[in-house]
Amino acid sequence: MLKVVFWDMDGTLIDSEPYWHAGEMEIAAAHGGYWDQDLAWAGSGTPVPQVAQRMVDHGCQLSVDEIGKGMIDYVARAEAAHMPWIAGVTDVLRSLVEAGVPSVLVTTSPRHLAQGLVDQAPEGAFAGFVCGDDDVEKKPSPAPYLAAAKLIGVAPEDMAYCVALEDSMSGLTSAAASGATTIAQTGYIQTDTSNGPQFASIDSYDGVTAATLDAFVRRRVGGVAE
């Protein structure tokens, strides 16, 4: 029954928020701005230009484009040195490969970061990706997930048969609005998403397999509330 699994990137596949936050802190400190962990977490799941604008608003003496480039370059170097996979997630990806269920990455990160993750993923895990450089509306719009579905040949009316894994409220809103069976990964984000639109929540990938994700779809399609 499960047709495809859509994956957000940061905080869902990889624990990369510390990289983004460290880059933001370094840039702000070097250029006269104020930034802290609360401000950093408030930007989790939002496009880089929006975070950069908030940094300008808090005194950073660089342009939005300069801040954004600095953030992306920092994270790209860190991920090239070590891709911070969330514990157990590569086993889930391999389980999906074995079950013949494709995965698609849906991220607001730029193309080269998305490609870097796909290149380091288990062989055959990802059938493609939609990224922040694509000409689609950004999360929380459902457009990125609908574009990913089109990429893999899933009709909009069949989105309930697809699982979307997200961590931020923006991403959860995007995925749920697309019609996907949306699962919140709560283990690696410090903001409360308990009142989000997700069908169910998990806090780790312990024991999660293709069969687990298929069961979420079957319960949702069957009208069984979590």
C-alpha positions as CSV (number, residue, x, y, z in Angstrom):
1,M,0.0,0.0,0.0
2,L,2.9,2.4,0.8
3,K,3.9,4.1,-2.5
4,V,6.8,6.4,-1.5
5,V,8.4,8.0,1.5
6,F,9.2,11.7,1.4
7,W,12.0,12.9,3.7
8,D,12.8,16.3,5.0
9,M,16.5,16.7,5.4
10,D,17.6,18.7,8.5
11,G,16.4,17.2,11.8
12,T,14.8,14.3,10.0
13,L,17.5,12.5,8.1
14,I,20.5,14.2,9.6
15,D,21.1,16.0,12.8
16,S,22.5,19.0,11.0
17,E,20.8,21.8,13.0
18,P,23.9,22.2,15.2
19,Y,25.9,22.9,12.0
20,W,23.5,25.6,10.8
21,H,23.4,27.1,14.3
22,A,27.2,27.1,14.7
23,G,27.5,28.8,11.3
24,E,24.9,31.5,12.2
25,M,26.6,32.2,15.5
26,E,30.0,32.5,13.9
27,I,28.7,34.9,11.2
28,A,26.8,37.0,13.7
29,A,29.7,37.3,16.2
30,A,32.1,38.3,13.4
31,H,29.9,41.0,12.0
32,G,28.3,42.8,14.9
33,G,25.1,40.9,15.3
34,Y,23.3,39.3,18.2
35,W,22.3,35.6,17.8
36,D,21.5,32.9,20.3
37,Q,20.2,29.3,20.4
38,D,16.6,30.4,20.9
39,L,16.8,32.6,17.8
40,A,18.5,29.8,15.9
41,W,15.9,27.2,16.7
42,A,13.1,29.7,15.8
43,G,14.4,29.6,12.3
44,S,14.6,25.8,12.0
45,G,12.8,24.6,8.9
46,T,12.6,28.0,7.3
47,P,14.4,29.1,4.1
48,V,17.9,30.4,4.5
49,P,17.0,34.0,3.2
50,Q,14.4,34.3,5.9
51,V,16.9,33.3,8.6
52,A,19.5,35.7,7.1
53,Q,17.0,38.5,7.2
54,R,16.3,37.9,10.9
55,M,20.1,38.0,11.5
56,V,20.2,41.4,9.7
57,D,17.3,42.5,11.9
58,H,19.4,41.6,14.9
59,G,22.4,43.7,13.9
60,C,24.5,41.5,11.6
61,Q,26.3,44.0,9.3
62,L,26.1,41.9,6.1
63,S,23.6,41.6,3.4
64,V,21.0,38.8,3.3
65,D,22.8,37.2,0.4
66,E,26.2,37.4,2.1
67,I,24.8,35.8,5.3
68,G,23.0,33.1,3.3
69,K,26.2,32.2,1.4
70,G,28.2,32.1,4.6
71,M,25.7,29.8,6.3
72,I,25.5,27.4,3.3
73,D,29.3,27.3,2.9
74,Y,29.8,26.5,6.6
75,V,27.3,23.7,6.5
76,A,28.6,22.3,3.2
77,R,32.1,22.1,4.7
78,A,30.9,20.4,7.8
79,E,28.7,17.9,6.0
80,A,31.5,17.0,3.5
81,A,33.7,16.2,6.5
82,H,31.0,14.3,8.3
83,M,27.3,13.6,7.3
84,P,25.5,13.6,10.7
85,W,23.0,10.8,10.0
86,I,20.4,10.4,12.7
87,A,20.8,7.1,14.5
88,G,19.0,4.3,12.7
89,V,17.8,6.3,9.7
90,T,20.1,4.6,7.2
91,D,18.7,1.2,8.3
92,V,15.2,2.6,7.5
93,L,16.4,3.7,4.1
94,R,17.9,0.2,3.4
95,S,14.6,-1.4,4.5
96,L,12.7,0.7,2.0
97,V,15.1,-0.2,-0.8
98,E,14.6,-3.9,0.1
99,A,10.8,-3.5,0.0
100,G,11.0,-1.7,-3.3
101,V,9.6,1.6,-1.9
102,P,11.3,4.7,-3.3
103,S,12.4,7.7,-1.2
104,V,12.4,11.3,-2.3
105,L,14.2,14.1,-0.5
106,V,12.1,17.3,0.0
107,T,14.2,20.1,1.5
108,T,14.5,23.8,1.5
109,S,18.3,23.4,1.4
110,P,20.2,24.3,-1.8
111,R,20.9,21.8,-4.5
112,H,24.5,21.0,-3.7
113,L,23.6,20.2,-0.1
114,A,20.7,17.9,-1.2
115,Q,22.9,16.2,-3.7
116,G,25.6,15.7,-1.1
117,L,23.2,13.9,1.1
118,V,21.9,11.7,-1.7
119,D,25.4,10.8,-2.8
120,Q,26.2,9.6,0.8
121,A,23.0,7.7,1.3
122,P,22.7,4.0,1.0
123,E,22.9,2.9,-2.6
124,G,19.6,3.3,-4.5
125,A,17.8,4.9,-1.5
126,F,16.7,8.1,-3.3
127,A,14.8,8.3,-6.5
128,G,15.3,12.1,-6.6
129,F,14.8,15.3,-4.7
130,V,13.1,18.7,-4.6
131,C,15.3,21.4,-3.1
132,G,15.3,25.1,-2.2
133,D,16.8,26.0,-5.6
134,D,13.8,24.6,-7.5
135,D,11.1,27.0,-8.8
136,V,8.4,25.9,-6.4
137,E,6.8,27.6,-3.5
138,K,8.6,26.9,-0.2
139,K,7.3,25.2,2.9
140,P,4.8,25.7,4.6
141,S,3.1,25.6,1.1
142,P,2.3,22.0,0.0
143,A,4.0,22.7,-3.3
144,P,7.3,21.0,-2.6
145,Y,5.6,17.8,-1.7
146,L,3.2,17.9,-4.6
147,A,6.3,18.5,-6.9
148,A,8.0,15.5,-5.3
149,A,4.9,13.4,-5.9
150,K,4.8,14.5,-9.6
151,L,8.5,13.6,-9.8
152,I,7.9,10.0,-8.8
153,G,4.6,9.7,-10.7
154,V,2.2,9.8,-7.7
155,A,-1.2,11.5,-8.4
156,P,-2.4,14.1,-5.9
157,E,-5.3,11.9,-5.0
158,D,-3.0,9.2,-3.9
159,M,-0.9,11.2,-1.4
160,A,-2.5,9.4,1.6
161,Y,-0.6,6.4,0.4
162,C,2.7,8.3,0.8
163,V,4.5,8.9,4.1
164,A,6.2,12.3,4.7
165,L,8.7,12.5,7.6
166,E,9.2,16.1,8.9
167,D,10.4,17.8,12.1
168,S,9.5,21.5,12.0
169,M,6.1,23.0,12.2
170,S,6.6,24.6,8.7
171,G,7.5,21.2,7.2
172,L,4.7,19.4,9.0
173,T,2.2,22.0,7.7
174,S,3.6,21.6,4.2
175,A,3.5,17.8,4.2
176,A,0.0,17.5,5.8
177,A,-1.5,20.1,3.4
178,S,-0.2,18.0,0.4
179,G,-2.4,15.1,1.7
180,A,0.6,12.9,2.7
181,T,0.4,10.7,5.8
182,T,2.7,13.0,7.8
183,I,4.9,11.7,10.6
184,A,6.7,14.1,13.0
185,Q,10.2,13.2,14.0
186,T,10.4,14.9,17.4
187,G,13.8,13.6,18.7
188,Y,16.1,16.3,17.2
189,I,14.2,19.5,17.4
190,Q,13.8,21.7,20.4
191,T,10.5,23.3,19.5
192,D,7.1,21.9,20.5
193,T,5.3,20.3,17.5
194,S,2.8,18.4,19.6
195,N,-0.1,20.5,18.2
196,G,1.0,20.1,14.6
197,P,-1.1,18.6,11.8
198,Q,0.8,15.3,11.7
199,F,-1.0,11.9,11.7
200,A,1.6,10.5,14.2
201,S,4.9,11.2,15.9
202,I,8.1,9.3,16.6
203,D,11.2,10.3,18.5
204,S,13.7,7.8,17.1
205,Y,14.1,5.3,14.3
206,D,14.5,2.3,16.7
207,G,12.5,-0.6,15.2
208,V,11.2,1.5,12.3
209,T,11.1,-0.4,9.0
210,A,9.3,-0.2,5.7
211,A,6.6,-2.3,7.3
212,T,6.2,0.3,10.1
213,L,5.7,3.1,7.7
214,D,3.3,1.0,5.6
215,A,1.3,0.4,8.8
216,F,0.9,4.1,9.4
217,V,-0.6,4.5,5.9
218,R,-2.9,1.5,6.4
219,R,-4.2,3.0,9.7
220,R,-4.7,6.4,8.2
221,V,-6.5,5.2,5.1
222,G,-8.6,2.9,7.3
223,G,-9.6,5.8,9.4
224,V,-7.8,4.7,12.5
225,A,-6.7,7.8,14.5
226,E,-3.4,7.8,16.3
